[in-house]
Amino acid sequence: MSTSKNPETIALHGGEFRKDQSTNSVAVPIYRTTSYQFDSTEHAANLFGLKEFGNIYTRIMNPTNDVLEKRLAALEGGLAALTVSSGQTASTFAILNVARAGDNIVSSTDLYGGTVSLFTHTLSKLGIEVRYADPTDPSNFEKLVDDKTRAFYAETLPNPYLRVFPIKEVADIGKKYSIPLIMDNTAAPLLCKPIEHGASVVIYSLTKFIGGHGTVIGGALIDGGNFDWTAKPERQPQFNEPDNSYGGVIWGKAVPDLTGANVSFAVRARVTLLRDLGSALPPDNAFGIIQGLETVSLRMKQHCQNAQKVVEYLQKNSNVENVIYPTLHDKKISERAKKYLKGGNGALIGIELKGGIEAGKKFIESLKMFYHVANIGDARSLAIHPATTTHSQLNEQELKDSGVTPGYVRLSIGIEHIDDIIADLDQALDASGKPSLKAVS
C-alpha cells in the first residue's frame, strides 16, 4: 500500500488494496454477496460480540465498500469511514449517532434545502430539535448551546449560498463544551480538509463530485478520530451509557480498547444505525464511486479553473444583475474562502438575472449544452432554479436564510472546454434578456 499523503496517489492506491488475493486483479472486485462463511462457531460469536472485526453481512459491511471507506478516510485525514446509501442518509446518521429525543443540535442556516427539510420536519418528529445559527458570526453558535446540545452542523461550501463556513472558529467553540463539529464537505472535496481545521466528523454525498459522473448514489461519514467522546460523559450520553442492544457496551470506552483507535463514532454508526436502519451502500455503487474517486483530483482542478473563467465572464454580462461565488461576498466572508479553500473555489456559481424569475426560466430553457437537472458535481455542466425545485419545500424565511431568491439560478460548472461552456451561457443569457413575443405584442 502506498504511504503517500498526496490525494492523487491515495485515490488510486489507498485502502490497503494492492490486488485481489485470490485472482491478482488490480481493480477492486465487486463482492456481490449477502453473507460470509464463518471459520467456526467461536469466530462467529467473536464477530457478533465485537471481540474482533470482520465480515458478517453486507447490510453492515462489504469488502468492496471497505476499500472505498479506507480511501475516503485517508483522503480526509480521518481514522475510519462508513459508506451509506446516500448523502441524505449520511446527514441523518450523523445526527442520530449523537442525538436522541429531547436533545438538540445547532446548525448553520446555510444549508441544502433537503437538509433543512430533514432537520426541521423529520427530526423534530423524532424529538430532536435543530436550532439555526447565522454563520456570519461564529458566536451565534455558542448563544444557542444548552445542556442538551450534542453537536454543531454545517456545510463547508453551502449550496446555494456559497458562503464558506468558519470551521475553526466554530470547532473551537465546540471544544469548550465537548460538542463535535460535523461538516458536510460535499461541494469541496480536496479543496478543503475540515478535520485539519478542527471538525470531528465529515460527511459526503458521494453522488456529487466524488462519484462525479451522475451514475451512482451514495454517502459517507468520516470519523476524524480527534474527538474525546468520554471527556464529559453527560454531554455525549450515547457514547457513555450502556447500550442494551449490544449487551450493555459503552461505545466511548469499548471501541478504543478493542481497536486501539479513537473511532467510536464510526463504529457505533455502523453496528447500530446501519444494522437497524439498513441504509447500506450496494457494492456495485461502491465500485462506481471508486472509479470516480480515482480521477476526482483531476476533475476538481478543471471544475475550479472553468468556474473561475465563467465568473469573470458573468461579471461582465449586461443581463446578469448579481454573481454569487465564494470570493465575491463581503470581505469577512470572502477571506474565509482564502483561508479554507485550497486549489480553487469550487464549481458552483449562483446568478440573479435582471429580468427576475421570468428571465431565469427563459435562461434555463434556452440552454443547449447545460443539463437542467437536480444535481451538482457532475462532469457535465448543470443548471437549475432552486426556488421551484431543490428548495421548493422551504417557506419564505427559510428560502431567505438559505440565500435563495425567486430569480436565483444555480450553475454547476463541468469539465467541458471553457469556450463551449461560455458560448452556451452567452446565447442563453442573450435570449433571457429579450422580451417575449407576448410582451412585444
N, C-alpha and C positions, 0 to 999 in steps of 0.2 A: 504494500500500500504506500502511496506517495505521502511524504511528510510535509509537502509544500503547504504554505499558507495562502497561496495565490488562488483566487476564486476560479480562474480559467482552468487550472490544473485540478483543483478539488472537484469541480463539476464533472470531470471526466474520469478521475481516478480515485475519488474518495469512496467512503462507505465500506472499507475493509474488504473490497471485492477486487480481485485481480483476474480471476477466471472461475468458471463453474468447476467445482472439484470433480464431478463425475464425467463431464464432457469436454472440458477445457475451453468452453465457449467464452469469448471475450465480452460479448454483450450480456447484460443481466437477463437471465431467463425469466419468463412469466410462469410463476408457480400457480397453475390452476388447480388448486386442491383445497378442499374444505378442512381436512384433518391431517394429523401427523402421527405416525407409528411411535408408540412409547417403547422404550428399551425394556422396561419391566414395570411391575406394579409400584415398586418403590420410586422409579423415575417419574411415573405419572403423578404419584402422591406429592413428590417434591415440587413438581411444576405447579400443581394446583394449590399447594400450600405456600408458594412463593419462597421456598427454600433454595430454589435455583431457577434461572430463567431459560426459556426455550419455547419452541413452537407447540401450541396446544390446538388452536382452532383459528381459521383465517378471519373470523369476525374480530379477533383480538390482535393477531399478528400474522405476518406472511413474509417469506424470505425476499420477495421482490420489493415489497414495501420497506423492508428493513434496510436495504441498500439506499433507497431514496431518503429514508429518515436520517441515516447516518451522514449522508452527503449534505442534507439541509442543515443539520446541527453543526457540521464542520464549517459550512459557508457562513453561518451566523455567529460563530464563536460561542455556541452553546454546548451543553453536555449531552442532551438527548432530545429526540423529536418524536412526535406522534402524527401520523397521517390519518386524515378522516375524509368523509365523503364529499365535503365542500367547504368553501371558506365560511359559509354561514354556520356550518357545524362547528368549525374551529372557534368562531366567536362565542357560540353557545357553550361549548365545552369549557372554554377559558373562564367563563363566569361561573358556571355550575361547579367547577372544580374548587372554587374558593368560597362561594356564597350559597346560602340556603334561605328558606322562608324566614323573614324577619331581618335579614341582612341587607346591606346596600353597597353599591359601588358608586364611584364618582367618575363620570365620563366626560370627555370633551364634547362640546356642542358640534364640532366639525366632524361629521360622520357621513358615511354612505347611508342612503335612505333606508335600505333593508335592515341595517344595524339599528337605526333609530326605531323602526317598527318592532324589531325583536326586543329591544330594551324597554321601550315604553309600553308595549301592549302585552307581548307574550310573557316576558319575565315578571311583569307586575302581577299577572295571574298566578304565577308560581310563588308569589310572596316576596320577590326580590325587588327592591327599589333601586332605580337608577337616577342619580342626581346629576344634573348637567352643569358644567363649568365652562365659561368662556376662556379659551386658552390664550387669548391675547395677554392676559395677566396670570402667570402661573399660580399666584397666591390665591386665586379663586378656588383652586382645588382644596387647599387647606381649610378654607372657610366652611366647606361642606362636610368635613370629616367629623364623625362621632364614633362612639364605641362599637358600632355595628358596621363600620366601613371596612370592607375586606380587600378592595383593590381599586386602583386607578386604571382607566382605559382610554386609549386614544389611537388615532391613525397618524403615521409619520407624515404622509403626504395626503391629507384628506381630500376625498373626491366628493363633491366638485369644488370645494372652497380653495384648495391648493395653498393653504397657509401651513407652512412647515411647523410641526408641533415642537414645543420647548421640552425636549426629552429629559435632559439632565436636570433642568430646573424642577420639574415635577417629580422625577425619580428621587431627588434629594429630599423633597418634602415627604415623600412616602417613607423614606428610610427613618425619619424621626418617629414615625408612628408604626413601623413594621408593616407597611402597606406596599405590596408589589405593584409595579407599573407594567401593564400589559399593553404591548404596542402592535397594532396591525400595520405591517410593513408591505402590504400587497403592492402598492404603487411605486415602491422604491427599492426593489431588491438590488443588492450590490452597491447601490448609491448610498445607502445608509445601513449602519450596523447598530441598531438600538441597544443591544446588550453592552456594547462598548461605552455607551453613554448612561448606563445605569438601569435600563429596563431589565425586568426579571423574566418576562415571557414575551416571545414574538410569535405572532400568528400570521398566516398567509391564506389567501385564496390562491391556490396553485393554478387555478384555471386561467389566471391572468398572465402576467409577464413570464413567470417561471415555466408554465406549460407552453405559453407563447404562440400557439397556432390555432386556437379556437376549436380544439378537437376533444379535450377531456376536461372533466370537472374534478376538483379535489381541493383539500385544505390541509393545513398543518399547524401544529403547535410546537414551539421550540422552547425547551427549558434552559434558561441561561445558567443554571446551577450556581447563581450568585446571591440567592435569597435564603435567609435563615428562617425556615418555617416554624422553628421552635423557640425563637428569641423571645417572643411574647405570646405564650400559648393562648391567652384569652382573645388575641387579635385574629388568630388563624385556627379556629376550633376544628375545622375539618382535617387538619393535619396533626392535631394534638389530643383528640378524643378517640376512644376506641371505636373502630368500625366493625359493627356486628356482622356485616355481610362478608367479612374476611376474618372471622374468629377473634375479633377484638384487636386487630392490628392497629398500631398508631403510626400513620404513614410518615410523619415528620422524623420519626426515630428509626423505624424499621427499615426503610429504603436505604438510607445512608449506611446502616450497619450491614445490610445484605450486599449492596453493590460497591461500597467504598466511594460512592459519588453522591453529590447532593442533587438528586434527580427525583425527589418526592413528587413534584408537580406532574412530571411526565408519566411516572409510573401509576400514580393514582388515577389520572385521566384515562389511561389505557385499561387498567384492570377493574375499574368500577364503571366509569361513564361509557366507555366503548363496549365493555361487556354487557351492560344493562340496556343501553340505548341502541346499540347495533349499527351505528353510522360509519361502517367500515369503508375504506377506500378499496375498490376492487383492484386486484393485482394488474389487470390489463390497463387500468387507468394509471396505476403507479408506473408501469412501463412507459406509457405515453408521456408522462410528466418527466421521467428520467431523460427521454430524448430531448425534450425542451430544455431541461436543466443543462444539458451538455453544451448548448450554444447561447445561453442567456447572457453571458458576459459580452459576447459579440453583438447580440441584438440590442442590449441596453445602450451600448455606445452609439449605435446607429439611430435608435429611437431618440436619444437625447440630442444628437447632432441635428437631426431633421427637425425636431421640435423647436430648437433654438432659431433655426432659419425661418421656420413658419411664424414664430413670434415676431421676428424682425419684419417679415412681410406684412403681417396683420396690423402691426402698429402704424403702417403707412397707408393702409387701405381706407378710403373715404367712407365705405359702407359700415365699418366697424366702429362702434362707439367706445367699447372698452375691451381690453385683453386681460384675462386673468391667468397669471403664471406665478410660480413661487418667488421669482425675483422681482416681480412688479407690484408687490404690496408695499405698504409704508415701510420706512427704514427698519424699524424694530423687527417686523416680520420677515422682510427680505434678508436681513442679516442672519436669520436662522437658517435660511436656505444655504448660505455660505458656510455656516457652522456645521450643519448636519448632512448635507448632500455633497458627495464627492464624486467627481467624474461626470456630472450632468445634473440637470434639474428636473428630469422626468419627461415622460411622453405626453402628459395630459395638459391641455390648454382649454381655457374657457373663453368664450366670446359673447358679447352682447351687441346685437346689431341695432343700427339707428332706427330701423322700422319696427322694432319691438317683436312681439310674438308672431305676427304675420310674416315679417321678414325672416324670422328664424325658421318657420315652417317652409317658406319658399326656398330658403337656402338649402335645407336638408333635402328637399325633394328635387333640387337641381343638381345635387352631387352625382357624379358618374362613376368615379373610381372608389371613393369612400363608401364603406358599407354603413347602412343605417341599422345598427344592431345594439342590443343591450349588453355590451361587454366592453372591457378595456384590455390593453396589454396584448392584443393580437399582433402578429407580424404585419397584418393588413391595417390600413388606416380606417378609423371608425368615427362615426358622428352620431349624436343623439340629443334629444331635447328632454332634459331631466324632469322638468316640472310636469310633463304629461306621461312620463314613463318610470324611470328608476326611483323618482322621489314623489310620485303621484299620490301615495298614501299619506303624505305628511300634510298637516294643517298649515295655515298661513304663517304662523310664528315659527314652526319647525322648518319650513322652507327657508325663511329668512335666516334662521340660525345656521342652516346648512350652506348658505351662500347661493341658493337657487332663486333667481329672479324669473319672471314669466318669459323673458326673452333670452335666457341663458342657453347657449349651445355648447356641449362638451365635445371636444375633439381628442381622440387618442391617435397620436401620430405613429404611423407604421414605419417599415424599413424600406419602402419603395424608393425609387430615385427621387430626390428632392424636387427636381424640375417638374415631375409628373404630379407630385403632391400639390405643389403651389399652383400649377395650371388648373387642377380640378377645383381648388378653393377659389381661384380667381374667377372662373366662369360662374361658379355658384353664387359668389358674393355679388358679382355683376348682375345676375338675374334677381337676387334678393332686393336689390336697390331700385329695380324698375317697377313702376306702378302696374298693377294687374289690369287686364283688359276691362274688367268690371269698373275699376276706378277711373279708367280713361273714358269709358262710355258714360 
